[in-house]
Amino acid sequence: MKPVRRGVKEVNMVVRLLQVPITNVSVRAEILRRGYSTKSLYQFEIDCCQFWLTKRRNPMAQAVYKFLRLGTYSNANHSCPYNNDIIIDHLPIDKDLNLPLPIGKGEYVLKMYWKTYNVLRSTIDLNLKITD
């Protein structure tokens, strides 16, 4: 994360794919209230390859995808196979991030477990604080 100006930071990330092509990717995501319990508020698992092929997408996955704005700031906007590294470039983190889910003010954790070929490859935790 790199500060750009007051109140705005950018995220740049490169996920290096060691074995290409990748034709089987899945993600399990959970949204938890931080500090209250280990029970998740929302939880879903999707096949990322099928996510792009179907018009009937998981609404929770679609909301998280729009929240992270990966269609604009990433090259991971197509179906499998993935033949190149996954790049997130200049993703701004500012006050305009709106999570389109019915949750109240407070602190939350978005946990994502990324798998390829049913083997856990990465775990990403995003800590979020929702105010006004």
C-alpha positions as CSV (number, residue, x, y, z in Angstrom):
1,M,0.0,0.0,0.0
2,K,1.4,3.4,-1.0
3,P,0.0,6.8,0.0
4,V,-0.8,9.0,-3.0
5,R,-2.3,12.0,-1.3
6,R,-4.1,12.9,1.9
7,G,-6.8,10.3,2.5
8,V,-6.0,8.2,-0.6
9,K,-3.7,5.1,-0.8
10,E,-3.1,2.8,-3.7
11,V,-2.6,-1.0,-3.7
12,N,-0.3,-2.6,-6.3
13,M,0.1,-6.3,-6.4
14,V,1.5,-9.0,-8.7
15,V,0.5,-12.6,-8.2
16,R,3.2,-14.6,-10.0
17,L,1.8,-17.8,-11.5
18,L,4.5,-20.5,-11.4
19,Q,2.7,-23.1,-13.4
20,V,0.6,-22.0,-16.4
21,P,-2.0,-22.4,-17.7
22,I,-4.3,-22.4,-14.7
23,T,-7.7,-23.9,-15.5
24,N,-9.1,-24.5,-12.0
25,V,-9.4,-21.6,-9.5
26,S,-11.8,-21.3,-6.6
27,V,-12.2,-18.8,-3.8
28,R,-14.0,-19.1,-0.5
29,A,-14.9,-15.8,1.2
30,E,-16.2,-14.8,4.6
31,I,-17.3,-11.5,6.1
32,L,-17.0,-11.5,9.9
33,R,-17.7,-8.9,12.5
34,R,-14.3,-8.2,14.1
35,G,-13.9,-9.0,17.7
36,Y,-17.4,-10.3,18.4
37,S,-17.5,-14.0,17.3
38,T,-16.0,-16.4,14.9
39,K,-19.4,-16.9,13.1
40,S,-19.4,-15.3,9.7
41,L,-22.1,-12.9,8.6
42,Y,-21.8,-13.9,4.9
43,Q,-20.0,-16.8,3.4
44,F,-19.7,-18.2,-0.1
45,E,-17.5,-20.2,-2.4
46,I,-17.3,-19.8,-6.1
47,D,-15.5,-21.4,-9.1
48,C,-13.7,-18.4,-10.6
49,C,-13.6,-20.0,-14.0
50,Q,-17.4,-20.4,-14.1
51,F,-17.9,-16.9,-12.6
52,W,-17.1,-15.3,-15.9
53,L,-19.0,-17.7,-18.1
54,T,-22.4,-17.5,-16.6
55,K,-24.9,-14.7,-16.5
56,R,-26.4,-15.9,-13.2
57,R,-23.5,-15.0,-10.9
58,N,-23.5,-15.4,-7.1
59,P,-24.8,-12.0,-5.8
60,M,-22.4,-12.0,-2.9
61,A,-19.4,-12.7,-5.1
62,Q,-20.6,-10.0,-7.5
63,A,-20.9,-7.5,-4.7
64,V,-17.3,-8.2,-3.4
65,Y,-16.0,-8.0,-7.0
66,K,-17.6,-4.6,-7.5
67,F,-16.4,-3.4,-4.1
68,L,-12.8,-4.3,-4.8
69,R,-13.2,-2.9,-8.4
70,L,-11.2,-5.7,-9.9
71,G,-12.7,-5.2,-13.3
72,T,-11.1,-1.8,-13.6
73,Y,-7.8,-2.2,-11.8
74,S,-6.9,-5.8,-12.5
75,N,-6.3,-8.1,-15.5
76,A,-8.3,-10.9,-13.8
77,N,-11.5,-10.1,-15.7
78,H,-11.7,-13.1,-18.0
79,S,-12.4,-16.8,-17.7
80,C,-9.9,-19.6,-17.5
81,P,-7.2,-20.4,-18.5
82,Y,-4.9,-17.9,-16.9
83,N,-1.6,-17.8,-18.8
84,N,0.0,-14.6,-17.3
85,D,0.6,-13.2,-13.9
86,I,-2.4,-11.6,-12.1
87,I,-1.8,-7.8,-11.7
88,I,-3.7,-5.3,-9.5
89,D,-2.4,-1.9,-10.5
90,H,-3.1,1.4,-8.8
91,L,-6.2,0.3,-6.9
92,P,-7.3,3.4,-4.9
93,I,-8.3,2.9,-1.3
94,D,-10.3,6.0,-0.3
95,K,-13.7,7.1,1.1
96,D,-15.5,6.2,-2.1
97,L,-15.3,2.4,-1.4
98,N,-18.9,1.3,-0.8
99,L,-19.6,-2.3,0.1
100,P,-23.0,-3.0,-1.4
101,L,-24.2,-5.3,1.4
102,P,-26.7,-4.6,4.2
103,I,-24.3,-4.3,7.1
104,G,-24.1,-1.6,9.8
105,K,-21.3,0.5,11.1
106,G,-18.4,-1.3,12.8
107,E,-15.2,-3.2,12.1
108,Y,-15.3,-6.2,9.8
109,V,-12.9,-8.7,8.3
110,L,-13.1,-10.0,4.7
111,K,-11.3,-13.3,4.5
112,M,-10.5,-14.9,1.2
113,Y,-9.1,-18.4,0.7
114,W,-7.7,-18.9,-2.9
115,K,-7.3,-22.4,-4.2
116,T,-6.0,-23.8,-7.5
117,Y,-6.7,-27.4,-8.3
118,N,-8.3,-27.7,-4.8
119,V,-5.0,-26.8,-3.0
120,L,-5.0,-23.8,-0.8
121,R,-2.5,-21.3,-2.3
122,S,-3.2,-18.0,-0.6
123,T,-5.2,-16.4,2.3
124,I,-6.0,-12.7,2.2
125,D,-7.5,-10.8,5.2
126,L,-8.9,-7.3,4.6
127,N,-9.8,-5.3,7.8
128,L,-12.6,-2.9,7.1
129,K,-14.0,-0.1,9.3
130,I,-17.4,1.2,8.2
131,T,-18.3,4.6,9.5
132,D,-20.9,7.2,8.6
